[in-house]
Amino acid sequence: MLLNVNVYSLFVKSVKVFALSTLFFSTVNFADNSQQPQSLANNLEQVKSAVLKLNRELFILEEDLLFPASTQVAVFVSVDIGRFFALDSVELKIDSKDVSGFLYTDRQRKALEKGGIQRIYLGNLKTGKHQLTAIFTGVDNDGRTIKQAVTHQFNKDDDAKMIELKVEDNVANYRAAIHVEEWAL
């Protein structure tokens, strides 16, 4: 069941207004009761904590409504060791449409090389056959700028689809290869 995004947006705005109103009137109420400053600070901290918890729950609700499992597709990038390919950027296309791109800093690249994984795309697709194309740009172990592309056909069904693009070092030829893996949920 899909909800109208405008209705959802209105709901989120009204909840935020309610939360801020509660915070404001609670603060005014605390000030009128001439409570001790320490008690007032504790009460404000409790209200702040409640607002943060509500914000986190709204974020989770928003993710569930905007990206339901029946249409959700997520694409991740990981790097094996990175000795033979220093990743600079990734461009992602699904069904020949540009859907995502990312330019890496040295710090982000090092995090990937240490075992990190990055979600580069989260979106919705209809059920059926689709084609994913990823273009990786980087520097090889000889200092040359190179581009490597990988194409992957996948079938989107009623479950969420998770796809990992792995940049793996190949010791046999001192080059990097890109492997695609679909996660089983």
N, C-alpha and C positions, 0 to 999 in steps of 0.2 A: 504494500500500500504506500503510495507516494503522497507526501503532503506538499501543498503549494509552498514554494520557497518564501513568498511574500508573507503568508500566514505565519510561517516559522520565524521569519525575521521580526515580525511584529511581536510575537510571543517572547523572543529573546530580549527585545528592547523593553517590553513591559516588565519582565522579571528583573532586568538590571535597574530600571527606575524604582521598582519596589525595594530592591536591596539597598540602593543608595538612599531612598527615603527613610528606610528603617534605620540605617546608619546615622543619618542626620538627626532624626527625631530622638533616637537613643542618646546621642551626644547632648542634645538640648535638654533632655530629661535628666541626664546625669548632672549637667551644669546647674540646673534649677534646684536640685536636691542638695547642693552645697556639699557634695561628698569629698572625701579626702583626695588629694591629687593622685596618690598611689592607687586607690580604688578606682578612680576614673580611668587611669592608664590601663589597669587590668581589664576593665569593662570594654574599653576601646580595642584592646588587643583581642578580646574574645569576639567582638563584632567583626574585626578585620579578618580573623581566622575563619569565621562563618562565611563571610563574603568570598574569600579565596576558595573555600570548599565548594560553594555554590558555583563560582566561575568554572572550576574544574569539571563539575558535573554537567554544566551547560556545554562545555567544550566537547565532552564525550557524547552528549546527546546530539550536538550539531554534527559530529563525525558520523554517527549512526544514521542520521536523517539524510545527510548529503551524499553519503557513500554507503548505501545498503549493500549487504553481502551478495545479494543476487546480481548486482551490476559492478561490484568493486574490482578494480585491477590495481595492483601495486607493483612497482618495479624498484629493485634495489641494486646497488653497485657495491662490489667488494674487490679488494686487491689482495693477491696471494702474498708476495714479498716485495715486489716492485724493483727488483734488481735490473730487469731487462726492459722495463717500460715505466717511465715516470709520468703519471697521468696529469694532464693539464685541463682537459674538458671532456664533457659527454653531451651529445645531442641525441634526443630520443624522439622517434617517430612511431606512431601507430596508425596503420592503414594509410601510409604516405602523408599523414598530417603531423606537423611539429607539435609535440605535446609537452616537452620539457627540455631543459638544457642547464648545465651547471659548469662553472669555471672554478677550479680548485686552487686554493692557496697552498703554500708549503705545509702549513700546519694541518689542514684538512687531508692532504695527501698522506702525510706521515701517520695520521690517525687511521686511515684506511689500511696502510701498510702494516700497522700493528694489530690488525684484526678487526677494525671497525667496519661497520656496514652502514650505508646511507640509503634512505628512501628517496629516490630521485623523482618519483611520480606516484600519485594517487589519483585515480579518476574512475569514471563510470563508462562501461561498454555494454552494448547489447549482446545477448547470447549469440553464439555463432563463431565462425572462423575469423581470425584476425592475424595481421602480420606486424611484428615488432622489428624495428630497425634501430640499432644503436651505433653511433659513430664516436669512437674514442680518439682523441687527439693527445699526443704526448711526445716524449723524447725517449729514444731508445738508448741502449747502453753505449753506443758510439757517439751520442750527442746529436743525432739527426732527428728532426721533427718528422713524425709519421702519423698517419691516420689509419686506424683499423676499424672495420665495420663488421657487424654481425647482424644477420637476419634470422628471425625465429617465427615460425608459424605456430599458433596456439589456438585452442578451441575454448571459448568462454562458455561455461555452463551456468547453472544457477548458484554455484558456490563462488566465494571470493577467489580470485586468481592472484597468486604471488609468484613473481618471477625475479630471479637473481641473475645479474650479469657479473661474472667472475673474471677478473683479469689475473691470469695465472702464468707464472714463469715456467718456461720449458727449457730445462738444462741441456737437453740434447742438441738444440740448435741456437741457444742463447737468444731467444726471442720470447715475447709474451704472446699468449693466445687468449682469446675471449671465449668463455664457455657460458652457456645459458642453462639454468636449472629452474624447473618449476617446483615450488614447494608443495608438499602434500600436507593439507590441513586436517 
